[in-house]
Amino acid sequence: MAGKKNSSLDRVLGRLDTLDSINLSNLVQRLARERGVFEEIFNTLQEGILVVRDDGAIDYANASAQRLIGIGEDDLAGQTLWRLVPGLRNSLGPVLDDNVSAAAASVVAREFELTYPEPRIVRLYMVPFRAPTVAQSRRFAVILSDVTKEKQSTEARIENERTSSILLLAAGVAHELGNPLNSLTIHLQLIERKVKRLKASKEIESVAESVRVCRDEVARLDGIIANFLEAIRPRPPDLAETDLTELLAEVLRFQHRELADRGIAVEAETASLPHVLADRNQIKQVFFNLTKNAMEAMRPGGKLKIKSRADDDSVFLLFADSGAGIKQEDFVRLFQPYHTTKTGGHGLGLMIAQRIMRDHGGQIGLESKEGVGTVVTLQFPRKDRRVRMLHS
């Protein structure tokens, strides 16, 4: 069967020498029409179609391929696929070996990342084929598929599942910590009662003071666990009209003593802001996490500046500290669970804040310069804007 020619086009091409000028003109027009039809079909495909030679020279590229690799039709001449996608040739291996026949070679599948004309993840299928005439070198059919969204959605789903598992585990651990804390509270109360029955003396007063300190610390730990469990429970926010300025002032009043003990000054320039729809307890947790991070990043004498602004769509709160800043290698992992740069930190604060902001239809942004400080920006949708979006 090899080499047998049954198509009408083959039969016509075989008699080219016998065609007169009229029939030759008709044949050329027919070939041009068929080429036009095939090019129109190829250019409607979402996948990129390429035909390349052994050396990577591009003989043909449809519109999608030109868009993916960032090259125009007029610039195709002399271009090679290996130059446009560096490193691809080395990864293809045996498929480029001349000793491997087109029939024996299997389809090669690769995924690679393009940075030009924009960041994309592309899946490539490539298979060799022989040209109709032996004199012509072997060529390759290449199919390119943009799988960026597919990859991003898969990674997001895996990350969400991973985060959920970690949070469930953390919630279980936090819940179990409540039992010994309750036991400590009860026994401290009993000790306190016994101390009160003893004859007053300086030594007894010292013991009583130590018991009070222990009870306060147990109460603080209990509060931390309660806030933590409240923050990580996978429940939707209970949205209500909220004044962010008032809520922030409440958090800062609660943290006033700790800020003073650490020698941290706070400058809050929060003018009257439009109200937003928010869950007060969850947003308080976000404010608490951010101010706590800022405090722990600064030395005594540091300054935390909080500013606000609003536009037609959003309300913004900016938390700027004068801390050590964040190293570039740590920056990309800041929102990952259990990643922390602080001694004794649990690495959940920013991740919880990010989840809460997303659940509120908002965003959290972070800028940092090592040795200068860090700015965290919270963006909330305005109440009226959010209502319009929901209605639409």
C-alpha positions as CSV (number, residue, x, y, z in Angstrom):
1,M,0.0,0.0,0.0
2,A,3.0,2.3,0.6
3,G,3.5,4.8,-2.2
4,K,0.1,4.1,-3.8
5,K,-1.6,7.3,-5.0
6,N,-5.4,7.2,-5.2
7,S,-6.5,10.8,-4.7
8,S,-7.8,12.8,-7.7
9,L,-5.3,15.5,-6.8
10,D,-2.4,13.0,-7.2
11,R,-3.7,11.9,-10.5
12,V,-4.0,15.5,-11.7
13,L,-0.5,16.5,-10.5
14,G,0.9,13.4,-12.3
15,R,-0.3,14.9,-15.6
16,L,0.8,18.5,-15.1
17,D,3.0,18.3,-18.2
18,T,0.0,17.5,-20.4
19,L,-2.3,20.3,-19.0
20,D,-3.0,23.3,-21.3
21,S,-2.9,26.9,-19.9
22,I,-6.6,27.0,-19.2
23,N,-6.7,23.7,-17.2
24,L,-3.5,24.7,-15.4
25,S,-5.0,28.0,-14.4
26,N,-8.2,26.1,-13.2
27,L,-6.0,23.8,-11.1
28,V,-4.0,26.6,-9.5
29,Q,-7.3,28.4,-8.6
30,R,-8.7,25.1,-7.2
31,L,-5.6,24.6,-5.1
32,A,-5.7,28.2,-3.8
33,R,-9.4,27.8,-2.8
34,E,-8.6,24.5,-1.0
35,R,-5.6,26.0,0.8
36,G,-7.8,29.0,1.8
37,V,-10.5,26.6,3.2
38,F,-7.9,24.6,5.2
39,E,-6.2,27.8,6.6
40,E,-9.6,29.2,7.6
41,I,-10.3,25.9,9.4
42,F,-6.9,25.9,11.2
43,N,-7.3,29.6,12.1
44,T,-10.6,29.0,13.9
45,L,-9.0,26.4,16.2
46,Q,-8.2,27.4,19.7
47,E,-5.1,25.2,19.7
48,G,-1.9,26.3,18.0
49,I,-0.9,24.3,15.0
50,L,2.7,24.3,13.8
51,V,4.7,22.5,11.1
52,V,8.4,22.5,11.8
53,R,11.5,20.9,10.3
54,D,14.3,19.0,11.9
55,D,16.3,22.1,12.7
56,G,13.2,23.7,14.3
57,A,12.5,26.1,11.3
58,I,8.8,26.9,11.2
59,D,7.1,26.2,7.9
60,Y,3.6,27.0,9.0
61,A,1.8,28.5,12.1
62,N,-1.9,29.1,12.5
63,A,-3.3,32.2,14.2
64,S,-3.5,30.6,17.6
65,A,0.1,29.4,17.5
66,Q,1.3,32.9,16.4
67,R,-0.6,34.4,19.4
68,L,0.8,31.8,21.9
69,I,4.5,32.2,20.9
70,G,4.2,35.9,20.2
71,I,5.1,36.2,16.6
72,G,3.3,37.7,13.6
73,E,2.7,36.1,10.2
74,D,5.1,38.5,8.5
75,D,7.8,37.5,11.0
76,L,7.6,33.7,10.5
77,A,10.3,33.6,7.8
78,G,13.6,32.2,9.2
79,Q,12.2,31.7,12.7
80,T,12.9,28.5,14.6
81,L,10.8,27.0,17.4
82,W,13.9,26.3,19.5
83,R,14.7,30.0,19.6
84,L,11.2,31.0,20.5
85,V,10.9,28.4,23.2
86,P,14.4,28.0,24.7
87,G,15.2,24.6,26.2
88,L,12.4,22.8,24.3
89,R,14.7,21.0,21.9
90,N,16.8,19.4,24.7
91,S,13.6,18.1,26.4
92,L,12.2,16.3,23.3
93,G,14.9,13.6,23.2
94,P,14.6,10.7,20.7
95,V,11.8,12.2,18.7
96,L,14.4,14.4,16.9
97,D,16.7,11.5,16.2
98,D,17.0,10.9,12.5
99,N,17.4,7.1,13.2
100,V,13.9,6.9,14.6
101,S,11.4,6.5,11.8
102,A,8.2,8.5,11.7
103,A,6.2,5.3,12.1
104,A,8.1,4.2,15.1
105,A,8.2,7.5,16.9
106,S,5.4,8.1,19.4
107,V,3.7,11.3,20.2
108,V,5.7,13.5,22.5
109,A,3.8,15.5,25.2
110,R,5.4,18.3,27.2
111,E,4.3,21.1,29.4
112,F,6.3,24.3,29.6
113,E,6.0,27.9,30.7
114,L,6.1,30.8,28.4
115,T,7.0,34.3,29.6
116,Y,6.4,36.1,26.3
117,P,4.2,37.7,25.2
118,E,2.6,37.0,28.6
119,P,3.0,34.3,31.3
120,R,1.3,31.1,30.1
121,I,1.5,27.4,30.7
122,V,1.4,25.5,27.4
123,R,0.9,21.8,26.7
124,L,2.7,20.6,23.5
125,Y,2.0,17.5,21.4
126,M,4.6,16.7,18.7
127,V,4.9,13.9,16.2
128,P,7.2,13.5,13.2
129,F,5.9,12.7,9.7
130,R,7.7,12.2,6.4
131,A,7.1,14.6,3.5
132,P,5.5,13.0,0.4
133,T,8.9,13.1,-1.5
134,V,12.0,11.4,-0.1
135,A,14.1,14.4,-1.0
136,Q,12.3,16.5,1.5
137,S,13.4,16.2,5.1
138,R,11.3,14.9,7.9
139,R,8.9,17.4,9.5
140,F,7.0,17.6,12.7
141,A,3.4,18.4,13.5
142,V,3.1,20.4,16.7
143,I,-0.1,21.2,18.6
144,L,0.0,23.8,21.4
145,S,-2.8,24.1,24.0
146,D,-3.0,26.9,26.5
147,V,-3.7,25.2,29.9
148,T,-3.0,28.2,32.1
149,K,-6.5,28.4,33.6
150,E,-6.7,24.6,33.9
151,K,-3.5,24.5,35.9
152,Q,-4.4,27.5,38.0
153,S,-7.8,26.1,38.9
154,T,-6.2,22.7,39.8
155,E,-3.5,24.3,41.9
156,A,-6.1,26.4,43.7
157,R,-8.3,23.4,44.4
158,I,-5.3,21.5,45.8
159,E,-4.3,24.4,47.9
160,N,-7.8,24.9,49.2
161,E,-8.0,21.2,50.2
162,R,-4.6,21.3,51.8
163,T,-5.5,24.5,53.7
164,S,-8.8,23.0,54.9
165,S,-7.0,19.9,56.1
166,I,-4.5,21.9,58.0
167,L,-7.1,24.2,59.5
168,L,-9.2,21.2,60.7
169,L,-6.2,19.7,62.3
170,A,-5.3,23.0,63.9
171,A,-8.8,23.4,65.2
172,G,-8.7,20.0,66.8
173,V,-5.4,20.7,68.5
174,A,-6.7,24.1,69.7
175,H,-9.9,22.5,71.0
176,E,-7.9,19.9,72.9
177,L,-5.8,22.6,74.5
178,G,-9.0,23.9,76.1
179,N,-9.3,20.9,78.5
180,P,-6.0,21.4,80.3
181,L,-6.5,25.1,80.4
182,N,-9.9,24.5,82.1
183,S,-8.2,22.2,84.6
184,L,-5.5,24.8,85.3
185,T,-8.2,27.5,85.9
186,I,-10.1,25.3,88.4
187,H,-6.9,24.4,90.4
188,L,-5.7,28.0,90.4
189,Q,-9.1,29.1,91.8
190,L,-8.7,26.4,94.6
191,I,-5.1,27.6,95.4
192,E,-6.4,31.2,95.5
193,R,-9.1,30.3,98.0
194,K,-6.6,28.4,100.2
195,V,-4.1,31.4,100.1
196,K,-6.9,33.7,101.3
197,R,-7.4,31.6,104.4
198,L,-3.7,31.8,105.4
199,K,-2.4,34.4,107.7
200,A,-1.4,37.6,105.9
201,S,2.3,38.1,105.3
202,K,4.6,39.3,102.6
203,E,5.3,35.8,101.5
204,I,1.6,35.0,101.2
205,E,1.0,38.2,99.2
206,S,3.8,37.2,96.8
207,V,2.2,33.8,96.3
208,A,-1.3,35.4,95.8
209,E,0.2,37.7,93.2
210,S,1.8,34.8,91.3
211,V,-1.5,33.0,91.3
212,R,-3.2,36.1,89.9
213,V,-0.6,36.3,87.2
214,C,-1.1,32.6,86.3
215,R,-4.9,33.1,86.1
216,D,-4.5,36.1,83.8
217,E,-2.1,34.2,81.5
218,V,-4.5,31.2,81.4
219,A,-7.4,33.6,80.6
220,R,-5.3,35.2,77.8
221,L,-4.4,31.8,76.3
222,D,-8.1,30.8,76.5
223,G,-8.9,34.0,74.6
224,I,-6.3,33.4,72.0
225,I,-7.7,29.9,71.4
226,A,-11.3,31.2,71.3
227,N,-10.3,33.9,68.7
228,F,-8.3,31.3,66.7
229,L,-11.2,28.8,66.5
230,E,-13.6,31.7,65.6
231,A,-11.3,32.7,62.8
232,I,-10.7,29.4,61.2
233,R,-14.1,27.8,61.3
234,P,-15.2,27.4,57.7
235,R,-18.4,29.4,58.0
236,P,-19.6,32.3,55.8
237,P,-19.4,35.8,57.3
238,D,-22.4,37.2,59.1
239,L,-22.6,40.4,57.1
240,A,-23.9,43.6,58.7
241,E,-23.4,47.3,58.1
242,T,-20.0,48.1,59.7
243,D,-18.0,51.2,60.6
244,L,-14.4,50.1,60.0
245,T,-13.0,53.2,61.8
246,E,-14.9,52.3,65.0
247,L,-14.0,48.7,64.7
248,L,-10.3,49.5,64.3
249,A,-10.4,51.9,67.3
250,E,-11.9,49.1,69.4
251,V,-9.0,46.7,68.5
252,L,-6.4,49.4,69.2
253,R,-7.9,50.1,72.6
254,F,-7.7,46.3,73.4
255,Q,-4.0,46.3,72.3
256,H,-3.1,49.6,73.9
257,R,-1.2,48.0,76.9
258,E,0.8,45.6,74.8
259,L,1.7,48.4,72.3
260,A,2.9,50.6,75.2
261,D,4.9,47.7,76.8
262,R,6.7,47.2,73.5
263,G,7.4,50.9,73.0
264,I,5.4,51.0,69.8
265,A,3.8,54.3,68.7
266,V,0.6,54.2,66.7
267,E,-0.5,57.0,64.3
268,A,-4.0,56.3,63.0
269,E,-5.3,58.7,60.3
270,T,-8.7,57.3,59.7
271,A,-11.2,59.8,58.4
272,S,-14.9,59.1,58.3
273,L,-15.2,56.2,55.9
274,P,-18.2,54.8,54.0
275,H,-19.8,51.8,55.8
276,V,-19.1,48.3,54.5
277,L,-20.9,45.0,54.9
278,A,-18.7,42.9,57.2
279,D,-18.7,40.3,60.0
280,R,-17.4,42.4,62.9
281,N,-15.7,39.5,64.7
282,Q,-13.9,38.2,61.6
283,I,-12.7,41.7,60.6
284,K,-11.6,42.3,64.2
285,Q,-9.5,39.1,63.9
286,V,-7.9,40.5,60.7
287,F,-7.0,43.8,62.4
288,F,-5.7,41.9,65.4
289,N,-3.5,39.7,63.3
290,L,-2.1,42.6,61.3
291,T,-1.3,44.8,64.3
292,K,0.2,41.8,66.1
293,N,2.5,41.0,63.1
294,A,3.5,44.7,62.9
295,M,4.4,44.8,66.7
296,E,6.5,41.7,66.5
297,A,8.3,43.0,63.4
298,M,9.5,46.2,65.2
299,R,11.8,47.0,68.0
300,P,11.0,49.5,70.8
301,G,10.6,52.9,69.3
302,G,9.0,51.5,66.2
303,K,6.0,53.2,64.6
304,L,2.8,51.7,63.2
305,K,1.0,54.1,60.8
306,I,-2.6,53.3,59.8
307,K,-4.2,55.3,57.0
308,S,-7.5,55.0,55.2
309,R,-9.1,56.1,51.9
310,A,-12.0,55.4,49.7
311,D,-13.0,55.6,46.0
312,D,-16.2,54.9,44.2
313,D,-15.9,51.2,44.5
314,S,-13.8,50.3,47.5
315,V,-12.7,51.3,51.0
316,F,-9.0,50.9,51.9
317,L,-7.1,50.5,55.1
318,L,-3.2,50.6,55.1
319,F,-1.1,49.3,57.9
320,A,2.6,50.4,57.6
321,D,5.2,49.4,60.1
322,S,8.9,50.4,60.5
323,G,10.1,46.9,61.0
324,A,12.9,44.9,59.4
325,G,10.9,44.2,56.3
326,I,10.6,40.8,54.5
327,K,13.3,39.0,52.6
328,Q,12.5,38.3,48.9
329,E,12.9,34.5,49.4
330,D,10.2,34.6,52.1
331,F,7.8,36.9,50.2
332,V,6.2,34.3,48.0
333,R,5.3,32.0,50.9
334,L,3.8,34.5,53.3
335,F,0.2,33.3,52.8
336,Q,1.1,29.6,53.1
337,P,0.0,27.9,56.3
338,Y,2.6,27.4,58.9
339,H,5.2,29.4,57.1
340,T,6.6,32.0,59.5
341,T,9.8,34.1,59.9
342,K,9.1,34.7,63.6
343,T,10.5,32.6,66.5
344,G,7.5,30.9,68.1
345,G,5.1,32.0,65.3
346,H,2.4,29.7,64.0
347,G,2.3,31.0,60.4
348,L,-1.5,31.2,60.3
349,G,-2.2,34.9,60.8
350,L,-1.8,36.1,57.3
351,M,-3.5,33.0,55.8
352,I,-6.5,33.5,58.0
353,A,-6.6,37.2,57.2
354,Q,-6.5,36.5,53.5
355,R,-9.3,33.9,53.7
356,I,-11.5,36.3,55.7
357,M,-10.9,39.1,53.2
358,R,-11.8,36.8,50.3
359,D,-15.0,35.7,52.0
360,H,-15.9,39.4,52.3
361,G,-15.3,40.0,48.6
362,G,-12.2,42.0,49.4
363,Q,-8.5,41.6,48.9
364,I,-5.3,41.9,51.0
365,G,-2.1,43.2,49.4
366,L,1.4,43.3,50.8
367,E,4.5,45.4,50.0
368,S,7.8,45.2,51.8
369,K,11.3,46.4,51.6
370,E,14.0,44.8,53.7
371,G,15.4,47.2,56.3
372,V,12.6,49.7,55.7
373,G,9.3,48.1,56.7
374,T,6.1,46.5,55.4
375,V,2.8,47.9,54.2
376,V,-0.4,45.7,54.3
377,T,-3.4,47.0,52.4
378,L,-6.9,45.8,53.0
379,Q,-9.5,46.5,50.3
380,F,-13.2,46.2,51.1
381,P,-16.0,46.6,48.6
382,R,-18.3,49.6,49.5
383,K,-21.7,48.6,50.8
384,D,-23.6,50.2,47.9
385,R,-21.1,48.8,45.3
386,R,-21.4,45.3,46.8
387,V,-25.2,45.4,46.7
388,R,-25.1,46.5,43.0
389,M,-22.7,43.6,42.2
390,L,-24.9,41.1,44.0
391,H,-28.0,42.3,42.3
392,S,-26.4,42.2,38.9
